[in-house]
Amino acid sequence: MATLTHLVTPEKKVTSYETALHNFDVAAGKIELDRDIAHLLKSPDRELRVELPLMRDTGRLEVLVGYRVQHNNARGPNKGGLRYHPDVDLDEVRALAALMTWKTAVVDVPFGGAKGGITCDPAKLSINELEKLTRIFTSKIDCVIGPNEDIPAPDVNTNAQVMSWLMDEYSKRHGFSPACVTGKPVDLLGSYGREEATGRGVVIVFREAAKSNKIDFKKSTVAIQGFGNVGSNTAKILHDMGVRVIAVSDAKSGIYNAKGINISEVITHVKKNRVLSGFPKCEEITNAELLELECDVLIPAALDNQIHKGNAEYVKAKMIVEGANSPTTFEADEILEKKGIPVIPDILANAGGVTVSYFEWAQNLQQFRWDIERVNDELEKVMVRSYHDVEAMSRKHKVSMRIGAFILAVDRVARATKLRGY
Ligand code: NAD
């Protein structure tokens, strides 16, 4: 395994919002997008900042801050996840909301884009505090969400349980409303297959991209950063298909074995110990080392801005498939392009989650449940079609897959905006 010989911290941090705006500008320039439309699509429709007074178990009051940003709803109700993390701020939520507009347009599901979050460290909250916080947040954003307005979903550090509390709190005011949120448990009107949908989508897109980039999918070696919903499901599906996952990581550290790691055993280990560290028959590595491993495919599936101008030069993977949102800064993109490393962008690669969220929403509205085969078949169709739409666009304009995806999305959203009228 390679050891790091350089510092990985960049001098000035590029934010996800700067990256999102940069990619939008490049795509808008390529299709000579009307100046007024460009102006409209660059900024969010609505930004809500709310104070969240949380009475801690200790009896002390803590006032936390939450956000819901709705970027654009020209193509349908706003849609996007809810993140609980200490780094959540308005700029990050803005960037993630815009990415949701482009993502729902890439896979052509009838939604716009939104994102929300609370600046907090959920690891320091009891389950009781987490539930209270979610209910307070829901009551504060109640005025802007709803099945036809804005439909939240899970993201970093939120899950099906958090979505259940959200649904319950919303339903107290509006009557039983399962379609107000997706990513719910199957026992509470969630969709079969939603839990693993983002990972399944990543794998489908990876398989298609492997064909185009002359990588033997079945024989490839894969390193995955992040072992939460996206990382662990991607790893598990690949492992079950016989693809060799050689490294995975969580916030604390990573594990590496060039011969491949038994992901089912890792999942059992994490359930018991909560962390990857200590998993046998593997070498312990850092997150920085994982990003620079010799492998065929690197899948960042943790947080934003992990591949930046300070480390992009040292990436040795033959291809990057973005499970996370905005894991690569625009400066890193330029370096990777020069090195000839294709990047399959977030707004395509991780769109399996929002696609099955769309299926869940549709099932809830129709009060009709699909079986798992139908969910996975429909997901496969959407992801394969979207991959080839993006590839065709990137070939047509002689641009990267990221800019191809942005062109496809921006053009679709611009058309819908024009048709609806300003
Ligand atoms: P999660 O909370 O389930 O997991 C996050 C993982 O990242 C955990 O393993 C955590 O330990 C790890 N992590 C946290 N900080 C880290 C750090 N500094 N370095 C390395 N690893 C770190 O979250 P998730 O739902 O899997 O989301 C991961 C990414 O995928 C995010 O960018 C999210 O926006 C994106 N995404 C999620 C979904 C979804 O359906 N959950 C859909 C599309 C995109």
Residues whose N, C-alpha, C, O or C-beta is under 5 A from the ligand:
A	BS01	NAD	P154 D155 V156 N157 T198 G226 F227 G228 N229 V230 G231 S249 D250 A251 N287 A301 A302 L303 G323 A324 N325 N350 G353
